[in-house]
Amino acid sequence: MGRMRKWSLAAVGVNLLLGIPGIVPVWLLWYFAANWPLAALGLTQGEPTENDGVLPILVVGVPVLAVFALVWWLANRPVRRRAELAPRVYWPLSVLATLVPTFVLMAVL
């Protein structure tokens, strides 16, 4: 197996593994979007029991998203240097590989 292929598979593996805990930030983003901006536009219906406002989701969501984004970037940075893929190919594939567990969970449920 070539060096490029080995590191490309490592990149996919790292991002698939990061995608498992990444389900939480994706859910938080969807919860925020569905209950406030999209509900205000009439595209979704807000949760009827949601009466706390935006502050609790921001207090919880922003740190969770920030920590996940930092861990994701720090994990991908060394792999990106070793994988001989162009950045315009590597980063979108990494994002898609990270989202695969979320898509699988959505399809199953």
C-alpha positions in Angstrom: 0.0 0.0 0.0 1.4 3.4 -1.0 2.2 6.1 1.4 -0.5 8.4 0.0 -3.1 5.8 0.2 -2.2 4.9 3.7 -2.5 8.5 4.9 -5.7 9.0 2.9 -7.2 6.0 4.7 -5.9 7.4 8.0 -7.6 10.7 7.3 -10.9 8.9 6.6 -10.6 6.8 9.7 -9.8 9.8 11.9 -12.7 11.7 10.6 -15.1 8.8 10.9 -14.1 8.3 14.5 -14.4 12.1 15.2 -17.8 11.9 13.6 -19.2 9.7 16.4 -18.9 12.4 19.1 -19.5 14.9 16.4 -23.2 13.9 16.4 -23.7 16.1 19.5 -22.5 19.4 17.9 -24.5 18.7 14.7 -27.6 18.1 16.8 -27.0 21.3 18.8 -26.7 23.2 15.5 -29.9 21.7 14.2 -31.8 22.3 17.4 -30.8 25.9 17.4 -31.6 26.4 13.8 -34.9 24.6 13.9 -36.2 26.4 16.9 -35.2 30.0 16.2 -34.1 31.2 12.8 -35.9 28.6 10.7 -39.0 28.7 12.9 -39.0 32.5 12.6 -39.0 32.1 8.8 -41.8 29.6 8.9 -39.7 26.8 7.6 -40.0 24.6 10.7 -42.1 24.5 13.8 -40.4 25.4 17.0 -40.5 23.1 20.0 -43.7 24.0 21.8 -42.2 23.4 25.2 -39.1 25.5 24.5 -39.5 28.6 26.6 -36.0 29.3 27.9 -34.9 31.3 24.9 -31.6 31.2 23.1 -29.3 31.8 26.0 -29.1 28.2 27.4 -28.4 26.7 24.0 -25.7 29.4 23.4 -24.2 28.8 26.8 -24.0 25.0 26.2 -23.7 25.0 22.4 -20.9 27.5 21.8 -18.4 25.8 24.1 -19.3 22.3 22.8 -18.9 23.5 19.2 -15.7 25.3 19.9 -14.1 22.3 21.7 -15.2 19.9 18.9 -13.9 22.3 16.2 -10.6 22.6 18.0 -10.2 18.9 18.5 -11.2 18.2 14.9 -8.7 20.7 13.5 -5.9 19.6 15.8 -6.5 15.9 14.8 -6.7 16.7 11.1 -3.7 19.1 10.9 -0.9 16.5 11.1 -2.8 14.0 9.0 -3.3 16.6 6.3 0.4 17.3 6.1 1.2 13.6 5.6 -1.7 12.8 3.2 -0.6 13.9 -0.2 -4.0 15.3 -1.2 -4.7 18.8 -2.3 -6.2 21.0 0.5 -9.3 21.6 -1.7 -9.8 17.9 -1.8 -8.7 16.9 1.8 -10.8 19.4 3.8 -14.2 18.8 2.1 -13.7 15.0 2.3 -12.8 15.3 5.9 -16.0 17.3 6.7 -18.1 14.7 4.8 -16.4 11.8 6.5 -17.0 13.5 9.9 -20.7 13.9 9.0 -21.2 10.2 7.9 -22.1 8.9 11.5 -24.7 11.7 11.7 -26.2 10.7 8.4 -26.2 7.0 9.3 -28.0 7.8 12.6 -30.5 10.0 10.8 -31.2 7.1 8.3 -31.6 4.5 11.0 -33.9 6.6 13.2 
